[in-house]
Amino acid sequence: MTPTLPALLEELRASHTIRARQDLLEQKTHDVDRAKDRLAEAQDAVRRALAERKTARADLEAACATHPGARPWHDIETEILRGHADP
């Protein structure tokens, strides 16, 4: 039995719908991959910032410990974090 024109048209529409969905899925997959890459970059930046902060804190603690009359390092750090530290 030969397919009718309406049946062929319906099959064609269905194949276009499937193709459009596949294209959309590929685009979304690509978007997710890019988002994962950006997340990894952000996580690396946070790790670097935390390491720099840890080093700065250790330097501040050492400086306060070796200078007589210096205020406690945690007081200075709190002021720095609040933006009220004296230069």
N, C-alpha and C positions, 0 to 999 in steps of 0.2 A: 504494500500500500504506500502510495506516494504521500508525503506530508503536505498538508494544505498550506496556503500562503499565510493565514493567520497563525498557524502553528509554527511556521518558520520564523515569522516576525517575533513571536513570543520567545522562541529559542534565542534569537538574535538579541533581544532586549535583555534576557537573562544573562547571556554571555557578557554583554556590556556592563551589566550591574556587577557581575562577579569581577570583571576586570577593574572596574572603578573601585570596588572594595579592596581588591588586592593592592592597587596603587595607593589607596588611603592607608592601608596597613603598612606598606613599605615606608611611606612618609612618616607615619607615627613611630615606627621602629627607628627610623633615622633620627627623629626628634628626641626619642628616649636615649639613644646612644649619645647624642650631643649633650643632653642634660646630664648624663652620667659623667661625661668628660668634664663638664663645668663643675660638677659636684666634687670630683676628684681634685681638680685644681684648687677649689675653695678649701677643701680639707687640707691640702698641702700648705696653703697659705696660712691657715689657722695653726697648723703644727709649727711652721716656721715662726709665727708671731709668739706662740707660747714658749718656744725655745728661747727666743730673744728676750722675752719678759723674764724667764727664769734666770738667764744670764745677767740681765740688768738688776734683778733682785739680789742675786748673789754678790754682784759688784757693790751695790748699795749697802748690803749687810756688812760686807768686808770693810768698806770705807767707814761706816759708823763704828765698827768695832775697833778700828785702828786709830781713830781720831778722838783724843780726850775731849770730853764735854759735848760730843755730838749727840743729837737727839736719837731716840730709838728709830731704827730703820723702818719699822712698820708705821710709825707716825708720818715719816716723810713719804713713804709709798702711798699712804692713804691720801695725803695732800696732793701728790702727783696725779693719782687717779681721779680725784675730784677737780683737778685743774687749778688748785690754789697754792701750789708750791712756789716758794721763792727761788729765783735762779741761783 
